[in-house]
Amino acid sequence: MFQNLRLTMAWLHTWFGLVLGFVLMVVFFFGALSVFDREIDRWAIPETRFEPQPMPSFDKVLRPVFESMQPDPGQIELARSRVDGPMATHFPVAKTWGAYTTHRDPVLGVFAGFELPNAKDPDDIIWGTRTIDPRTGKTLPDDQLKIGSQFFYPLHYSLNINWRELGTWIVGFAALVMLVALVSGVIVHRKLFRELFTFRPGKNTQRSVLDLHNLTGVVALPFHFVFAFSGLLIFGGTYFPIGHTQLKPLHDLHEVLESQETGLPHERAGVPGRLASVDAMMAEAQRRWQARGMAGEVGFLTVRHVGDANAYVSIYRAGTDRIALTGEGIHFNAATGEVMREDPPPTVAQHINTFLTGLHLQHFRHWTLRWLYLMGGLLGCVCIATGFLFFVEKRKRQHAAQGLRGARWVDGFAVSAVTGMLVAALAMLVANRLLPADLPGRGDWEQYAFWAAWALALAHGLWRTAPVAQARIAPAWAEQCLAVAVLAVAAVLLNWVTTGDHLGRTLAAGYWPVAGVDLFLLGAAAMAFLAARALRRRSGVPSASAAANAPSRSEAARA
Amino acid sequence: MAAPPVSRLNIAVRIGAAVLGGYAFTWGFIALSVALLFAARMEFHDAETLATIVGLLLFVAAFLWAFAARSVAIVWTVLAGGGALMAGAATLVQRALT
């Protein structure tokens, strides 16, 4: 586009990086938090602060739960546009039941998929989900929002914009741009190895910010690339739904062939069938895994064609000890409990797929690696944030001299995307501890607190970045850093006051899910406080260049 | 950035080529690869996985090329035309198989 490749790549990197950077900031930060989603859940729902549990007895615990399930009211609302005529009030046919657990789950999430009567697409399924205490089978209230796994985690991949999966598409585009930014950034800089050892905090802000941008980009380059790429791959079927559209006939043919080969029925028989002891099937599956020299826990189980003569039960081994999520499926005839099929060893393509998706979703047991993931995600945040700062630093003097306001607006949005996002997340944790336990729709109120705090931070950020238009440092950064420090300490104190689980107790008991979140919050508070102090000190000294580029009077009046 | 002025229209057309053309090309590539690999007796979802992996990498390359290339007309022709041709070929392969 320009006269040489480097200029073109620099343009691409700057502008796409800037615009999608705001989305990527959210994706990276809440992705990093999602590494500890289960632990944040424990912090947010004190009733669930107990040890992780294995898959419970199906016959005694899970079956009564599944048999009492119906689709979620929210799902019924969403499905209204997918039916002809009125919406059913009762959903008698369960197509599938399922339960998934990992070595970090004290409570168990279960789901049931029901046939949608009068559906436009006969294969349509409407879902019901529930969270139970696997020790008793007791259902936990829906109002208790799992902030980690039900809010921060979906925010990471869908921005929680569910209308026509719009959020997922935006994140997908941002991930593509992330890959583009990595490649174009490498082409622009070329000297990759040198960037690893270059950080000059003593130089002017523009230079040290760029050093940090390059350093964090390069040091975790493989991490950034693999995560953006595997994230796209996980949602590949959403972004390129070829098997459900253009190649649906081919996919249908494949399903028929597959069910012939595996002997697992593809359709219901339409004749009622019974369900034998699934506990016996789980025991048999575990016996077979042990016989193969790979003893393990049950991670995932499903019942297909529930209540039908064609029903079958699939039991998968938990991937606690390796990267792939689950595997080694063994399938049983639901009525007789006989083994119908053992999954063959994975093909090369399956190996690649389960490796990449498992690497991204990381449900394996490896705490060092888990912390490294968190650090990788936060390094990505630093890389994006310093990208914003560099954009502003590079332009603000020139913009101030010319009376342009671009740098000021970018700084305003950058404050909101960086510290404002932290304020929102922390406000949610504080609200979680302050709202009455029996408040109806408690989880909704926590979400309102999140969005309201973010909106406030945005307003504050746009207001308190006005000095950037005169090439000075915006006070918004220091002020929001202080807000972060205060909110983080408040969250830790409120956890103590409302649950009695202060750090002395959780550390002594070795209860790391809550102790870890508290320690992380305190660490964040300390860093935010130091950052606020450093920013204050700096903004007190007017820089020589700012004085040299003093704005015209009309510009000052407008600001 | 000391770059010579490039018209806004040119930039808009290139962005369109990168996003829409790149998407069309990737779609066509994945569809044709899945159809051909399935015809070569690979399992459907295996074919889908492999085609998507390569397809996504091609998307990134196409995106970069849309800006780096001298002529935006060539970019549009190759990406949109190539995507449509490959998608059409995928449907033909599918017809032969089903």
HADDOCK unambig.tbl for C-alpha pairs under 7 A between the chains (distance, minus, plus):
assign (segid A and resid 1 and name CA) (segid B and resid 67 and name CA) 5.53 0.50 0.50
assign (segid A and resid 1 and name CA) (segid B and resid 68 and name CA) 5.49 0.50 0.50
assign (segid A and resid 1 and name CA) (segid B and resid 69 and name CA) 6.47 0.50 0.50
assign (segid A and resid 1 and name CA) (segid B and resid 70 and name CA) 6.16 0.50 0.50
assign (segid A and resid 2 and name CA) (segid B and resid 3 and name CA) 6.65 0.50 0.50
assign (segid A and resid 2 and name CA) (segid B and resid 4 and name CA) 6.99 0.50 0.50
assign (segid A and resid 5 and name CA) (segid B and resid 68 and name CA) 6.19 0.50 0.50
assign (segid A and resid 8 and name CA) (segid B and resid 67 and name CA) 6.78 0.50 0.50
assign (segid A and resid 8 and name CA) (segid B and resid 68 and name CA) 6.32 0.50 0.50
assign (segid A and resid 176 and name CA) (segid B and resid 60 and name CA) 6.75 0.50 0.50
assign (segid A and resid 179 and name CA) (segid B and resid 60 and name CA) 6.80 0.50 0.50
assign (segid A and resid 180 and name CA) (segid B and resid 60 and name CA) 5.99 0.50 0.50
assign (segid A and resid 180 and name CA) (segid B and resid 64 and name CA) 6.80 0.50 0.50
assign (segid A and resid 233 and name CA) (segid B and resid 53 and name CA) 6.82 0.50 0.50
assign (segid A and resid 236 and name CA) (segid B and resid 52 and name CA) 6.71 0.50 0.50
assign (segid A and resid 240 and name CA) (segid B and resid 27 and name CA) 6.52 0.50 0.50
assign (segid A and resid 242 and name CA) (segid B and resid 31 and name CA) 6.53 0.50 0.50
assign (segid A and resid 250 and name CA) (segid B and resid 94 and name CA) 6.23 0.50 0.50
assign (segid A and resid 250 and name CA) (segid B and resid 98 and name CA) 6.69 0.50 0.50
assign (segid A and resid 251 and name CA) (segid B and resid 44 and name CA) 6.98 0.50 0.50
assign (segid A and resid 254 and name CA) (segid B and resid 44 and name CA) 6.34 0.50 0.50
assign (segid A and resid 349 and name CA) (segid B and resid 46 and name CA) 5.25 0.50 0.50
assign (segid A and resid 349 and name CA) (segid B and resid 49 and name CA) 6.68 0.50 0.50
assign (segid A and resid 349 and name CA) (segid B and resid 50 and name CA) 6.42 0.50 0.50
assign (segid A and resid 350 and name CA) (segid B and resid 46 and name CA) 6.36 0.50 0.50
assign (segid A and resid 353 and name CA) (segid B and resid 49 and name CA) 6.67 0.50 0.50
